[in-house]
Amino acid sequence: MSKKIVDENGNTYVQKKPIYKRFWFWILAIIVIAVIGGNLGSGDKSSTNSNGKSTSTNNNQAAKSSSIEKPKVSAEFAAATSKAKTYATMMNMSKAGIYNQLTSDAGEKFPAEAAQYAIDNITVDYNKNALAKAKTYQKQMSMSTDAIHDQLTSEAGEKFTQEEADYAIQNLNN
């Protein structure tokens, strides 16, 4: 197991095996791999229905047999949707702002169809986004409410609708 080494001065040292050469390490590693592999394996889920009977469904089969199937989309459409969600939630952008960012040559360069698909398939409260932007302008740039409204609706600015900007201004101090 451990090896005793005596140096030239008579000092004794114990040299232990590295951890990866120990028997218990490999047993533990095999158990961990087996547990992880078992959890990733089949994808089957068991549940109890209203009659108290146990049922088992495969995730793939459940998705295929459901009456409302989501159509498979291309990787590009999925990527555009993911980016749109990020812009909406992390940057509080407007619908037009997200679309422009997705299609812009200086932005993501997605085709118009992918960008429109993304806009149509995300759920966003644009009033909330407009309010968050308005609060940022008020706090960080000390802008007046008229200037904030103009910035929110400007084509060179945030591109929110008049209604979204009005909501933001009305709720700015709440």
C-alpha positions, 0 to 999 in steps of 0.5 A: 500500500504505502511505501516507506522511504528513508532519505540520506539523513535517516528521515523516514517518509511514507509515500502513498499511492495516488488516488487514481491507483486506489481500489476504492476510487475505481469502485466509487467511479463505477458506481457514480457512472452507473447512477448517472447512466441510469438516470439518462437512460430510457426517458420513461416516466411512471405516474399514477392515473386517477384510477390509481393504476400505474402508467408509463409513457415514453417522452418521445411517444407522448410528444408524437401521440399528443393531439397538438404537435409542435412542428419541427423547426430548422436549427436556424429558426430555433436559434433565432427564437433563442436569441429573441428570448434573450433580447426580450428578457435580458435586454428588455427590447421591443418587438421591433427592436428584437426583429431589427437586431435579429435581421440586421447585418450589424446584428445576428443576420438571420433571414426575415422568416426566421426572425418573424418566426422567433417574434411570433413564438416568444411570450413577452410583456412589452409593456414591462420591457418598456417600463424597465427601459424607462426606469433605466433612462430615468435612473442612469441618464436623469432624462425627463419623462418627455425625453424618455417617451421620445427615446422609447418610441424613436426609430433610432431608439428603442422602437416601442409602440406609443401604447407601450411607451405611454404605459411606461411613462404612466407607471414610471414612478410606481 
